[in-house]
Amino acid sequence: MLVLVAPGQGAQTPGFLTDWLALPGAADRVAAWSDAIGLDLAHFGTKADADEIRDTSVAQPLLVAAGILSAAALGDITEIGPGVVAGHSVGEITAAAFAGVLDDTAALTLVRRRGLAMAEAAAVTETGMSALLGGDPEVSVAHLEKLGLTPANVNGAGQIVAAGTMEQLAALNEDKPEGVRKVVPLKVAGAFHTHHMAPAVDKLAEAAKALTPADPKVTYVSNKDGQAVASGAEVLERLVGQVANPVRWDRCMETFRELGVTALIEVCPGGTLTGLAKRALPGVKTLALKSPADLDAARELVAEHAQA
């Protein structure tokens, strides 16, 4: 069984969309999305520097657009035949598009509102996120709470992401939990999936009222608790609430294992989730769609592991 996954914020790098836009029809598709959401996705995906695409209001729609575009290059979702789809943080909106819960334009419209609302919430207090590499999760979580930080992403494979004020993160850098090898600041502009994002939830809920979600066509696994969600309305409700609640990617991977997943493909800009899967899901074949050069290998993996 194949799972198709989409990465979250921080995976973007300058120019990462350039090669994808050279594919037939890709530039026109991205131009139409850009017009629909009032953001020049092609510019930000090809010419913008690291600071420009670190902006939450830019990074989030850019990531969703890249995920949808790269999956489309792989084939129609019914042809790809994943048994399962999931996304990390903002990647959940990409996964909702894969599952048919939202059409592409609706997904881009929602993520544009999400990015703007979260950027506004992040501007209230200077906050950020840092990844903890290594250590015991229980020990790390207790230590973070002592410092006033939130374990915003519990990613599995020995990785937890802490979120909070810059002062709290500086304290963490000086006082790491026992067993943690390294604390790595992430390329994000706020303490996402914490109480700092509460103001964004109401704005996103208002935006969601204009959407008519369909039930997922394939198994959709949620960040909230790693559970499969069969109702489109519930998927949308969870997308809204997840903005201010921790991502449990560890539980998503546990569900992949329980469902019998044998291969994982991570859409553009892939790498982060495949790295986690290699450590947490031994025996599962993984592939990251970093550029169109990876498409042939991805199609071979689809042929071997997709559902008939």
Buried (B, 14 or more C-beta within 10 A) or exposed (E): BBBBBBBBBBBBEBEBBEBBBEBEEBEEBBBEBBEBBEBBBBEBBBEBEEEEBBBBBBBBBBBBBBBBBBBBBBBEBEEBBBBBBBBBBBBBBBBBBBBBBBBBBBBBBBBBBBBBBBBBBBEEEEBBBBBBBBBBBEEBBEBBEEBEBBBBBBBBBBBBBBBBBEEBBEBBEEEBBEBBEEBEEBBBBBBBBBEBBEBBBEBBBEBBEEBEBBBBBBBBBBBBEBBBBEBBBBBBBBBBEBBBBBBBBBBBBBBBEEBEBBBBBBBBBBBBBBBBBBEBBEEBBBBBBBBBEBBEEBBEBBEEBBEE
